[in-house]
Amino acid sequence: MSYKLVIELSERDLRHFRREMRRARESVRIAEDEEIIRAARELLGEFEQVELPDFVVQRVEKVRRLLDMLEDPDWALAESERAPVLAGLAYLCDPEDIIPDTLPGIGLLDDAVMIELVFRELHHEIDAYVTFGAFRERLAIADPEKRERRLTQRREQLMARMRNRRRAEREAAARDGQPASAFW
């Protein structure tokens, strides 16, 4: 039997998570991208060695997708698009975050919340990347030059769509008097 727990984060709660994300972003500025990515991969490796709560296991796959998106040589995100992903990963890798990771049962709860917030904020980027990956898998062109040309063309289309959707989302929020972003 499972139990569904719904947590509504108030604006005050979100401000708290925003402060923590800003702290994580500061740590990103002093660390190399590769260091953060390596630390996140190592953490995922550690997760594979222990039994985790299901609410964490479900989010581990999301973290893998974020890492894949950052490391994919065919999907070069701009620095401004990489920074929030790296900040989320930096937060995840920090054992002394809001709830220390060493607390049995709940130590990763804040990490799961942060992953959800990052994933929701980056849904346009993730959607475009997933679409690109599916396109790349289906692409049946033997000629390497033609294949690369088609991949480049599709990547540029998807990135333009991603950025247009992000811009439209921000403009709609501004018209409605809302913050430009629900989280950042």
N, C-alpha and C positions, 0 to 999 in steps of 0.2 A: 504494500500500500504506500502510495506517495502522498506527500503533503505539499500543497502549493502555497507559497508565501509570496505575497505581493507587497513590495515596499514602494511607497510613493515618496520620492525625494522632493522636499520643499525647495523653494528658492534659496533658503538659508543652507540647506544640505548641499545644493549644487554649488553655492559659493564656497563652501568648505572643500568640495572636490576640485573646484577650479583653483583654489589656492594650492592644493596639493599638486595639481597638474602643473601650475606655474613653477613650483619648486622642482618638479621632475624636469620641466623644460630647461630650467637653469642648469641642472646637472647634465643635460644633453649638450648644452653649449660648451661644457668643459670636457666632454668625452667625445671620442671619435665614433662615428656611426658604426664602424665595424666592432668596436668594443661593446656597444649596446646590443647589437645583433648577436654577437657571440655569447654575451651574458644571457640573453633571452633564449637562445638555442640550448645553452647549458641548463638553464632552468627547466625547459621543456624536457630535456633528458632526465633530470632529477625527478620530474613529475611522473615519468614513465616507470620509475623504480618504486614508487609508493602508491598506496591506494588512496585516491583522492575522492572527495565528495563529488557526486554527480554534477552539482551546479558548477564546479570548477572544471570537470572533464569536458562539459559542453563548451566551455569558453576556451579551452586549450586549443581546440580546432580553429577557433577564430584567431587566436594568436599565431598559429601556424600560417594561416592565410595572410595575415599582416606581414609576417616575416618573408613569406614567398613573394609578396608584392614588392617589398623593399629590395630583395636580392635578385629578382628576375632581370636578367640582362636585356630582355626584349621589352621590358616595361620600365622605362626610365622616368620616375616621378621627379618633378621639379623640387627644389629644396624646400619651398614653402609647403609642398604637399607631403614631403617626407617628415618634416619636423613634428607634426602632431602624432604621427605613428611612432616615431622614435621616443617622444615624450611619454606616450602610453606604455611603451616597452620599458623605458627607464623606471617608471613608477612600479611596474610589475616586478622588476628585478630588485627593487629596494626592499630588503627584509624588514626595515624599520619604518614602513609606511604607516598609515592610519591605524591599522590593526596589525601588530607584529605577526609575521607569517608563522612563527613558532607556536602560536596559541592553537592547541588541538581543536579541530572541528570548525573554527571560525576565522582562523588566521588568514585565510585567503578570500574571505567574504568581500572585503574592500577591493581586492584585486579583481574579483569577478564583476563588481559594480563598475569599476574603472574601465575594464575591457568592454562592457556593454556600452558605456558612455562614449568611448572612443569609436567603437564599431558603429554606433548610431550616427555619430557626427561625421564619419567618413563613408557613409553608405553610398554616396555617388562614386567615390574612388574605388571602393570595393566592388560595386556592381560593374563598373567599367572593366576592372581587372578580371573578374570572373567571366565576363562576356569575351574579353580578349583571349583568355585561356581556352575557352570552349572553341572559339574561332581557330586558334592555333592548332588545337588537336584535330579539328576537322579538315584543316587545310591540306589538300593532297596535291602538292606541286613538287615535282622531283627536282626541277632546276633550282639550285640554291639562290641564284640572283633573283629570279621571279618570286620565289617564296619570301625572301627578305623584303622585296618591294611591296608585296601584298601585306606582310605583317606590319611594315612601317605605315602603310596607308591606313590599315585598320586601327592601329594604335593611335595615330593622329586623329582619326575620326572619333574614336571613343574618348580620348582625352579632351577634345574640343567639346563633346557632349557633356562630359563630366564637369568641365569648368563652366559651361553655360548653365547647367542645372544648379551648380553651387551659386553662381552669380544671381540667378533668378530667385533662388531660395533666400539669399541675403536681401535682395531688393524687396521681396514680398514681406519679409520680416520688418524691414525699415518702414514700409508703407503702413504696416499694422502697429507700428510703434514698439515692436519687440526688439530684443537684442539681436544683433546680426547672427548670432549663433546660440543654440540652446546650451552649449557647453563651453566653448573656448572663450 
